[in-house]
Amino acid sequence: MKNKLLLPNNYKRYGIGLLIPFAVIGVLSIYNEFELGFLQTGKNIPYFNMFDFTDNNFTNEIALSGVMIGLLMIAFSKEKTEDEFIHQIRLESWQWAVIINYALLFLANWLIYGSEFLQVMIYNMLTILIIFIIRFNWLLYKYKKQLSE
């Protein structure tokens, strides 16, 4: 079965190459208030004051976009050998990721309040992809280890 939605295998390396620096920038931006100066907007930018974008820095937005693109490239890249078993592992991993993600979201809905909940929702954008990547690669590792024995 040929899946037309998967990217070529080498996109996984590009995704990792994007993920690492943007994740570092994102963590520094969130926890150390790190900002890239050239991403600063001023009050003199035409039409930005209509949307309340005045005096803002887009470091968070750039970092989150880079992390999302990197994770998507990793999650949707083909393996070197794609067969029905890999498709089955991929499907089960997506199912696991969705179920775990919504279980975590359900718990967060009842246990976390205020601005911390907004932080959880930001992380929640990434958890499905992260859980999928971890689960899929773990199952592939176990499968390859079993074949080598």
N, C-alpha and C positions, 0 to 999 in steps of 0.2 A: 504494500500500500504506500503510495507516494504522497507525502504531505507537502503541499505547495507553500505552506505558511512558515516553514522553517528557513532560517538563514544558513548560509554555508558555514562549515565547521570553523573556519578561521575567524569568524566574527566573535567567537568566545574569547579569544585572546584580545581582540579590540575592546570587547566589553570589560574585561578585567583591567585593561589599560585605562579605560575611562573611569571605572568604578573606584579604583584606589585613590587617585588624586582628588576626585570630587568628594569622596567620602571623608577624606582628611580635612578638606576645606569646610565641609558641612559640619563636622564635629567641632572644629575650631570656631566656626561661626556661631554655633549654638551655645557652646559651653564657655568660650573665652571671648565672645563678642568680637571676633576677628572679622575685618571687612577689607575687601580689596578696594582701594581708593578710586581706581578708574571706573568702578561700577556705581559710583555715587551720582545721583541725579540732583539737580539744583532747582531752585524756584523759578529760574528764568527759562525753563524748557517750555516751549509753546504747547498748549493743550493738555499738559500733564496736570495742571491744577484743577481741571474739570473732574478728574478721577481721584483726587487726593493722593497723588503719587509724589507730591512735593517733598523734597529733602529726604530721599529714601536711598538705600543701598541695596543693590540686587545680588549680593553675595549669596544669601540664602537660596534665592530662586535659581541662580546658576548652579549652585552645588546640588540642590535637589533634582534639577533637570538632568545633570550629568550622572547622578547616581541612578535615576530611573532609566535613562537610556542605557547605561552600562548593564544594569540588571536585566533589562529586556533583551539586550544582545546576548547575554550569557544564557538566559532561560530559553530563548527561541533559536539557538544555533544547533545545527545537526551534530550528531556524533559521527565519528569516522565511519562507523558501520551502522546504518539504520536498518533495522529489521522489525518484524512484528513484535518481538519480545521487548525491544527498546520502546516501541510505541505503547505497549502495555504498561511498562514501567513509567513512562511519561504521563500517561493518563491517570494512573493510580497516584502518582506524585502530585498532580494538579488537584485531584480530589482531596487528598490529605491536606494540601496547602489551604484550600478553601475552607474545609471543615475546621481546621485548627485556627485559621484567621478569624472566622466568625465566632468561634468559642472564646477566643481572646477578646474580641470586640464586645461580646455579650458580657463577659466579666468586667471589662473596663467600664461599660455603660453603668453598671451597678456599684462599682467600687471606687471610681475616680471621678472627681468633680472639679468644676472651675476651669482655670486656664491649663491645669495639668491634663484635662481631658482633651483639649485642643492639641496639646503635644502628642498625646496618644494617637489621635486621629492622623497627625502628620506621619508618625511612624507606621501607622496602619496602611498607608499607601504603599509601603514597601514590603510589608510582612508576607503577603501572598507570594511575591517573587522570591524572597529570601527563603521561605519555608520550602517552596518548590525546588529551588536549586540545591538546598541541603539534602532534602529527601531523595531527589532524583540521583544525585551524585553518590549518596550513601548506598542506595540500591544497586547502582552500577558497580561500585567498589565491591560490594558483597558478591555480586554475580561474577565479576572478573576473578575475584579471589577463589570462588568456588570452582570456576573453570580451571584454574591453575593447579588445583590440588588433585 
